[in-house]
């Protein structure tokens, strides 16, 4: 049984000098800044009238109960921190010129809390550190039925759709099926494709400065005789790190993430049906998850089992949207993990970040996305979709034929279908 914390007392941030925080990056839900003390601060985006501390506490408990046991030593998370007055607005003002004009500016300056965590790019005592951030996404479709071979992965069909709609100006040859392969050559091919065209799925920082992304694909600042003489040498190091087994179950980080992605076994229509059952009883499913996390659920056994299925889906969705941070030093350090590659020893740290709880209220939107991303080789072929979904997925578009050939070259390349039975219902709680 995972021990739950009945309450969460946020620490008070003492480093209240806005000038000491540097811009790192941002996504849809938050903006991340770092300082010289090895800390990262995630400021919340959006406007919320709810109890901020409740939202942060629920998310913290969700990560502790549902995510940490799966991601284990790879997980990089932190604690809720109470901000000094005006710190958020001062930090945003000091870094505003570093932010892309395309980024949303709606930082929630009224929120008195933030998430403080270790800086995944920091290796204390080391210089010349590079950190590769990869957003691997997933090749699985959210309809479940993973036993059926997939002719075109979810990621590739989405890229084709976005490119056809002119939402992106280029296509990448990156495919998650290569990235999650147990074969080093295929993982290398996936990473090489990201070097060619990263879009928003790979960035590289050197000593806390971003030097590679979709707008700057120059590797000159990374390559050198003392670190990585060629791009292939750098890729070789990254691949060896990703395939190095570290978890308590002797799995590498890719296997751990893929296991979490596969934990959901239901189709989106089936999950939407469960969602409607909660709605019909006047139950807010996110609030019910919060009560369950706090050990205060009053649901009967039937609804607890349904809630368990929703939680598994949420874990799967989170695992499809995480980022892997790989920080590497060309110097040997016995206090860190090490690999031998290119005839020398490298020290490194691998972290999984961006594990915030996803709202179950997005399920209807996922159903719409599933319809849009339904891909087939012929007009009437939905063989890769679960039977229950076939009755719900109406129109579908046909992707570029090249996407099929790129994704379907090796069905025997799978890591195997990992167990989805990570949870047992125990009545009041779900036990990992």
TORMIFI-987214 format. One record per residue: x, y, z of N, C-alpha, C in turn; residue in three letters. Coordinates in steps of 0.1 Angstrom, whole numbers, plus 2048, in hexadecimal, padded with zeros to 3 digits. Layout:
# residues N
XYZXYZXYZAla...
This chain:
# residues 432
8097F480080080080080980C800Unk8068167F780E8227F780982B802Unk81283080A80E839815809846810Unk7FE84B8147F98588107FC86281BUnk7FE86E81680087981F7F2880821Unk7EE88182E7E18868307E089582EUnk7EB89C82E7EB8AA82B7F98AE826Unk7F98BA81F8068BE8198088CD81EUnk8138CF8258178DC8298218E2820Unk81D8EC8188268F280E8328F9815Unk83E8F780F8498FE81484990C80FUnk84F91581685092381285D92680BUnk85C92C7FF86792E7F786F93A7FCUnk87C9377FF88494280588C9497FAUnk88E9437EE8959497E388C9527DCUnk88995E7E287F9677DC8849727D3Unk8919717CF89797A7C58939767B7Unk88A97E7B188597A7A3890979799Unk89B98179B8A69817918AE974791Unk8AD96C79C8B596079C8AF954795Unk8A395679089C94C78989D94E77AUnk8A19437728A394476489893C75DUnk89494075188A93974988F92C744Unk88792174688B914741882910735Unk87591173786C90D72D85E90E732Unk85490B72A84690B72E83D902725Unk8328FE72B8288F672381B8FC725Unk8108F47238038F97247FF8FC732Unk8048F573C7FF8F77498098FE753Unk81590174E81E90775882B90C751Unk83291575883E91B75484991775EUnk85591375985F90E76286B918762Unk87091C76E87C92476F88591C778Unk89291F77789C9187808A6922786Unk8AD91E7908B79277968C591F797Unk8CE92679D8DC92079E8DD9167AAUnk8D29147B18D390B7BC8CE8FD7B9Unk8CC8FA7AC8C78ED7A88B88EB7AAUnk8B18F67AA8A28F57AC89B8FA7A0Unk88F8F579E8868F97938798FD799Unk87290779486690C79985C90C78DUnk85090578F84690478583A90D789Unk83891878182D92178482191D77CUnk81691E78280991A77C804923771Unk7FF91E7677F892575C7E992575EUnk7E292E7587D492E7587CE935764Unk7C29387657BB93E7707B2934776Unk7B29327837AB92878A7A592F797Unk79892D7997919327A57919287B0Unk79691C7AE7959127B879F9147C3Unk79F90B7CC7A990B7D77B69077D2Unk7C09107D07CC90C7CA7D39017D2Unk7D49027DF7DB8F87E77D48EB7E5Unk7C78EA7E47C08DD7E27C58D77D5Unk7C58DF7CA7C98DA7BD7D88D57BDUnk7E18DD7C47EF8D87C47F08CC7CDUnk7E98CB7D87E98C07E17E48B37DAUnk7D98B57D37D38A97CC7DD8A47C1Unk7E48AD7BA7ED8A97B07F98A27B6Unk7FE8A87C28098A27C98068947CDUnk7FA8927D37F68857D77F587B7CCUnk7F08807C17EE8787B57FC8737B0Unk80587B7AF8138777AB81986D7B5Unk8178707C281D8677CC81685A7CCUnk8098597CA80284C7CB8028447BEUnk80084B7B37FE8457A680A84579DUnk81284F79D81D85179482A84C799Unk82E8507A583B84D7AB83E83E7ABUnk8348357AF8378277AF83A8217A1Unk836827797838823789845828784Unk84883578585483B77F86083A788Unk85D83779586883479E87383E79EUnk88083A79D88C84379F88D84D793Unk88584B78888685477D87E861780Unk87486078986B86B78B872877791Unk86F88378B874890791868898794Unk86589A7A185A8A27A585E8AA7B1Unk8558B17B785A8BA7C284F8BC7CCUnk84E8C87D28458CB7DD83E8D87DAUnk8328D97E082B8E67DF8328F17E7Unk8348FC7E183B9077E78329147E7Unk83291A7F382B9277F48349327EFUnk82F93A7E68379447E08379517E8Unk8429587E98419657EF83996F7E7Unk8339797ED82A9827E58329887D9Unk82B9887CE83098E7C283B9877BBUnk83F97B7C084B9757BA8479707ACUnk83B96A7AA83896579D838970793Unk83297C79683198778C83F98C789Unk84798D79485599279285D989789Unk85C97B78C86397278485F972775Unk85297377384D97376585298075EUnk85298B76585799875F86699775BUnk86E99076487C990761880986756Unk87797D75387A97374887297573BUnk86A97F73B860980730867981723Unk87398772287998971587F97C710Unk88097271988596471587A95B70FUnk86E95F71186395670D85F9596FEUnk85C94E6F885894F6EA84B9576E9Unk84995E6DE83D9666DC83195D6DAUnk8349506D78299466D58249416E2Unk82B9436ED82793D6F981C945700Unk81393E70680994470E80F94C719Unk80995771D80E96072780695F734Unk7FC9567347F295673F7F794F74BUnk80295375180794E75E7FD952768Unk7F99497717EF94C77C7F7953787Unk7F89617867FF96878F7F896979DUnk7EC96579E7E59657AA7E79597B3Unk7EC94F7AC7EF9427B37FA9447BDUnk7F89417CA8029437D480B9377D6Unk80A92D7CD8129217CE81991E7C1Unk8239167C282A9107B68309037BAUnk8348FC7B083B8EF7B284A8F17B1Unk8518ED7BC85F8EE7BC8658E07BBUnk86F8DE7B38748D17B18838D27ADUnk88A8C77AE8988C77AA8998CB79BUnk8A48D27978A68D57898AC8C9782Unk8A48C37798A88B77728B58B9769Unk8B88C67668C48C975E8D08CA766Unk8CF8C97738DB8CC77C8E28C0780Unk8EF8BF77E8F88B57849028BC78CUnk9008BD7999098C57A29188C17A0Unk9208CC79F92E8C979E9338C7790Unk92A8C878692E8C577892C8D1770Unk9348D37669328DD75B9318D674EUnk92E8DD74492D8D77369228CD736Unk9178CF73E90C8C673E9028C9733Unk8FE8BF72C8F38C07228E78B8727Unk8DC8BE7258CF8B87298C68B671DUnk8C38AA7198BA8A870E8AC8A5714Unk8A28AD7108958AB71488D8A5708Unk88789A70A8808936FF871891704Unk8688956FC85A8926FE8568866F5Unk85787A6FA85686E6F184886B6ECUnk83E8706F283086D6EE82E85E6EEUnk8248596E682184B6E781C8466D9Unk81F8396D681A8346CA80C82D6CCUnk80982A6D87FC8246DB7F182D6D9Unk7E58286D47D98306D37D282E6E0Unk7CB8396E47C48396F17B88306F2Unk7B58296E77A98206E77AC8136EDUnk7B88116F27BC8046F87BE7F96EDUnk7BB7ED6F17BC7E16E87CA7E16E2Unk7D47E16EB7E27E16E77E67D46E1Unk7DE7C96E27E27BC6DC7E17BC6CDUnk7DA7C66C77D97C76B87E47CF6B2Unk7EB7CA6A87F67D26A27F17DF69DUnk7F97E969F7F67F769B7FD7FA68EUnk7F57FE6847FB80167780180F676Unk7FB81867E80182567E7FF82B68CUnk80A8306928098346A08028416A2Unk7FD8436AE7F68506B17FE85C6AEUnk80A85C6B28138686B081486B6A1Unk81786169981A86368B80D868684Unk8028626877F58676817F2875685Unk7F58796917F38876967FC89068FUnk80988C68C81289568580D897677Unk80888C67080388E6637F7897663Unk7EE89666C7E289E66D7E68AD66FUnk7EF8B06787F38BD67B7FB8C466FUnk8038BC66880A8C165D8018C4651Unk7F78BB64F7ED8BD6447E58C9647Unk7E28CC6547DB8D86577E38E5658Unk7F08E36557FA8EE6567FB8F4664Unk7F98EC66E7FC8F067C80B8EF67FUnk8128E76788218E76798278E866CUnk8338EE66B8398F065E8428E5659Unk8448DB66184D8D065D8488C3664Unk84C8B865E8498AB6648568A5669Unk85589D67486089667985F887676Unk86A88167486A87267286B86B67FUnk86B87268A86B86B69785E863699Unk85F85769E85484F6A18568486AFUnk84C8496B884D8436C584F8346C4Unk84B82D6BA84D81F6B985C81C6B8Unk8648256B18728236B18788266BFUnk8738316C58798366D287782C6DDUnk86C8256DD86981B6E886D80D6E4Unk87480C6D98797FE6D58847FA6DFUnk8867ED6E18917E86E989E7E76E1Unk89D7EA6D48A97EA6CB8AF7F76CBUnk8BC7F76CE8C48036CF8C480B6C1Unk8C48036B68C480A6A98B88126A6Unk8AD80D6AB8A08146A989F8206B2Unk8A381E6BE8A382A6C78AC8356C1Unk8B78316BC8C183B6B68BA8416AAUnk8B283A6A28AB83F6978A184A69BUnk89A8476A68918516AB89785E6B0Unk8A285C6B78A98686BC8B08706B0Unk8B58696A68BB87069B8B0878693Unk8A487269389987968C895886694Unk8968866A18948926A989F89C6A7Unk8AB8986A58B68A16A28B38A8694Unk8AE8A068B8AB8A667E89F8B067EUnk8958AC6858898B56878828B2694Unk8868BA69E8818B86AC8738BC6AEUnk86E8C66A68618CC6A98618D06B8Unk8578CD6BF8568D06CD85A8C46D6Unk8608BA6D18618AD6D88708AB6DDUnk8798B46DA8868B36E088D8C16E1Unk8928C46EC89B8D06EE8A78CB6F5Unk8B28D36F48BF8D06FB8C38DD702Unk8C78DC70E8CD8E67168DC8E3719Unk8E48ED7198F28EB71D8F58F5728Unk8F88F07348FB8F87408EF902741Unk8E38FD7418D79047448D390E739Unk8D990E72D8D69177228D190E717Unk8C59127118BF90A7068C890D6FAUnk8CD9026F38D59046E78D08FC6DBUnk8C58F46DD8C08EC6D28B18EB6D4Unk8AA8EE6C989B8EC6C98978ED6BAUnk8898EE6B88848EE6AB8888FB6A3Unk88C9056AA8919116A38A09126A2Unk8A790A6A98B690A6A88BB8FC6A9Unk8BE8F669D8C28E869C8D18E669BUnk8D98F069F8E78F069F8ED8E96ABUnk8F68DF6A88FC8D76B390A8DB6B6Unk90F8E66B091D8EA6B29218EC6C0Unk9178F16C891A8F46D691B8E86DEUnk9168DC6D99168D06E19228C76DDUnk9258C66D09308BD6CC93E8C36CFUnk9478BA6D29558BE6D595D8B26D9Unk96A8B46D89738A86DA9738A36E8Unk96F8AB6F296F8A67009618A0704Unk9578A06FB94A89B6FF9458926F4Unk9408986E993A8906DE93F8956D1Unk94788D6CB94E8926BF9448936B3Unk93A88B6B293188B6A892288A6ADUnk91988C6A590B88A6A990887C6ACUnk90E8736A590C8646A79118606B5Unk91C8666B99218636C69188686D1Unk9128746CF9088786D98FC86F6D9Unk8F786B6CD8EB8626CD8EF8556D3Unk8FB8506D28FF8446D88FE8456E7Unk9028506ED9028526FB8F3852700Unk8EB85A6F98DD85B6FD8D684D6FCUnk8D88456F28D28386F18D682F6FCUnk8E382F6FF8E882670A8E282A717Unk8E083771A8DA83C7268CB837726Unk8C483971C8B583671B8B382771DUnk8BC81E7198BB81071A8C180A726Unk8C781272E8CD80E73B8C380B745Unk8C37FF74B8B97FB7558BC800762Unk8B28067698B580D7768AA80A780Unk89E80877C8938077868947FB78FUnk88C7FA79988C7EF7A28887E279CUnk8817E379187D7D77898867D577DUnk8917DB77D89B7D97738967DD765Unk8907E976488B7EE7588927FB755Unk8937FE74889880B74488D815743Unk89082274188682D74287C82B737Unk87F82672C87682472186C81A724Unk87080F72A86780472E85D809739Unk86281174385A81674D84F81F748Unk85382873E84983173983F829730Unk84381F72883A818720830810728Unk83580A73482C80373D82180C742Unk82581874581A82274A81182573FUnk81682773280D82A72780381E724Unk8078127277FE8077247F580272FUnk7F580A73A7ED8057467DE806743Unk7DA80F73A7CC8107377C880572DUnk7BD7FF7307B87F47277AB7F6721Unk7A580272479880571E79880F713Unk78E80E70B78D818700788825705Unk78A8306FD78583D70177683D702Unk76E8376F97608366FA75C830707Unk76382570B76081E718762827724Unk76D82E72377183772E76784372FUnk76284872375885272374B84D729Unk74884172773C83B72D73D83B73CUnk74983874274B83875074A846755Unk75085074D74F85E751740862752Unk73885E74972A86274972385C755Unk72785075972184A765723852772Unk72F85877373286177E72986E77DUnk72987377172187F76F71287D772Unk70D87176E6FF86E7716FB86E780Unk70586B78870486B79670787879DUnk70A88279470E88F79A71C88F7A0Unk72588679C7328857A273C88C799Unk74489579E75089B79775B891798Unk75F88B78D76988078D777885792Unk77B89178F7878967947878987A3Unk77C89C7A877B89E7B777B8907BEUnk7748867B77748797BD7828737BDUnk78A8757B37988717B379F8777BEUnk79D8847C17A388B7CC7A08857D9Unk7938827DB78F87B7E879586E7E9Unk7968667DE79C8597DF7AB85A7E3Unk7B28647DD7C08667E07C28697EFUnk7B98717F47BA8758027B586A80CUnk7B085F8067AB85480F79D857814Unk79586080D78986581377D861809Unk77F8588007748557F776984E7FDUnk75D8527F975084C7FE7498447F3Unk7508417E874B83A7DD74982B7E1Unk73F8257DB73D8167DD74780F7D5Unk7478017D67517F97D07507FA7C1Unk7447FB7BC7427FB7AD7488087A7Unk7468137AE74B8207A875A8217ABUnk75F81B7B676E81A7B87758137ADUnk76F8087A877580179D775809790Unk76A81178E76A819783774825784Unk77582A79077F83479278D82F790Unk79082379479D81D7917A081C782Unk79681A77A79881976C79B827766Unk79583176C79883F7687A684376CUnk7AA83F7787B784277C7C283C773Unk7C082F76F7C98297667CA830759Unk7BF8357547BF83C7487C784974AUnk7C58507557CC85C7587DB85A758Unk7DF84F75E7ED84C75F7F384A750Unk7EB8437487EF84073A7F184D733Unk7E78567347E886372D7F486B732Unk7F786B73F80287274480F86D73EUnk81085F73D81C85973881E85C729Unk813860722814863714818872712Unk81987971D81C88871C82888C725Unk82F88372A83A88673384788B72BUnk85189073285D89372B86888B732Unk87288772A87E88173088988B72FUnk89088D73B89B89673C8A888D73EUnk8B188F7348BE8877358C9891737Unk8CF8927438DA89B7458E7893745Unk8F189773D8FD89073B90989973DUnk91389374492089974692B89173FUnk93489673893F88E73294988A73CUnk94788D74995188975494B87E75CUnk95487676195086B76A94C86F778Unk94286A77D93D86D78B936861791Unk93D85B79B93784F7A192A8517A8Unk92785E7AB91B8617B290F8627A9Unk91186179C90786179290785378AUnk8FD8517838FD84577A90784876FUnk90D83D76A91883E760916834755Unk91A83874991B82E73E928830737Unk92C826730938827727934827719Unk93783171293483370493F83B6FCUnk9418386F094B83F6E895983E6EEUnk95B8346F69688326FC96B83A708Unk96084070E96284871B956847724Unk95784C73094D84A73A94585873BUnk93885673B92F86273C927860749Unk92486B75091B86B75C90E871757Unk90386C75D8F68717588EC86F763Unk8E08767608D48757698C887575FUnk8BF86C7618B386C75A8A786F762Unk89E87875E89387C76688687C75DUnk87B87876386E87A75D867885763Unk86288F75B85C89B76084E89D759Unk8478A775D8398AA75883089E75AUnk82D89C76782489176B818896772Unk8148A276F8088A87767FB8A0772Unk7F289F77C7E689877A7DE89E76EUnk7D88957667CF89975B7C189875FUnk7B98A275C7AB8A27607A3898758Unk79B89075F79388675978888D751Unk78589975377B8A174C77F8A373DUnk78B8A073A78F8A172C78C895723Unk78688B72978287F72277A882715Unk76F88A71676888C70A7718926FFUnk77A89B7037838A06F978C8966F2Unk79188C6FB7998816F67918796ECUnk7848786EE77C8706E477C8776D7Unk77A8846D777B88C6CA78888A6C3Unk79388B6CB7A08896C57A287B6BFUnk79C8716C679D8636C27968626B4Unk78B8686B37848686A678D86E69BUnk79387969E79B8816947A7879690Unk7AD87169A7BA86A6977B885C693Unk7AB8586917A884A68D7AE84867FUnk7B883F67D7BE83D6717BC82F66CUnk7BA82D65F7B98206597C081F64CUnk7C38126497CA81063C7BF810630Unk7B380D6347A880D62A79C813631Unk79281662978781D62E780816639Unk7808096397788016437817F964DUnk78E7FD64D7977F565679A7FD663Unk7957F866E7987FE67B79E7F3684Unk7A67EB67E7AB7DF6857B37E2691Unk7B97EE6927C17F269D7B97F86A9Unk7AC7FA6A77A48006B179C7F56B8Unk79A7F66C57927ED6CD7847EB6C8Unk77E7E06C97717DD6C47667E86C9Unk7687EB6D675E7F46DC75F8026D6Unk76B8056D176D8126CB7688136BDUnk7678086B67638086A875580E6A6Unk74D80C6B073F8106AF73E81F6B2Unk7498256B77488336BB75183C6B2Unk75B8366AB76483E6A375E840695Unk75884B69275284D68575B84F67AUnk75B85B67576485E66977385E66EUnk77B85B66478A85A66779185F65AUnk79D86465C7A48696517AF85F64EUnk7B485F6427BF85663E7CC85D63DUnk7D58596457E28606467EB85C63AUnk7F58646387FF86262E80485362FUnk80584D62380883E62381683C628Unk81F84662782D84562C82D84363BUnk823848642822847651820838654Unk81883164D81582364F82281B64EUnk82981D64383581564084081864BUnk84182464F84B828659848822667Unk83B82066A83781C67883580D679Unk83380666D82F7F866E83A7EE66AUnk8477F366A8517EA6648557DE66CUnk8527DF67A8577D468284D7D168DUnk8437C968C83A7C66978417BE6A2Unk84C7B769F8537AF6A985C7B86B1Unk85B7C56AF8647CE6B685F7D36C4Unk8537CE6C784D7D26D48557CD6E0Unk8547D56EA8597D16F78517C66FEUnk8467C26F883D7B96FE8327C1705Unk8277BA70781C7C170E81E7C071DUnk8217CB7238237CB7318167CA739Unk8187C574580C7C374D8047D0750Unk7F77CF74E7EF7DB7517E87DA75EUnk7EB7CF7657E47CC7727ED7D177EUnk7F07DE77E7F97E37887F17E6795Unk7E47E67947DB7EB79F7D27DF7A3Unk7CF7DF7B07C47D67B57BB7DF7BDUnk7AE7DD7BB7A47E47C37A47DE7D1Unk7A57E77DB7A47E37E97987E97F0Unk78E7ED7E87837F37EF7848027F0Unk78B8077FA78C8157FD79781B7F4Unk7A28147F27AD81A7EA7B08107DFUnk7B98157D67BE80C7CC7CD80A7D0Unk7D17FE7D07DE7FA7D57E77F77C9Unk7F37FD7CA7FD7FA7BF8067EE7C3Unk
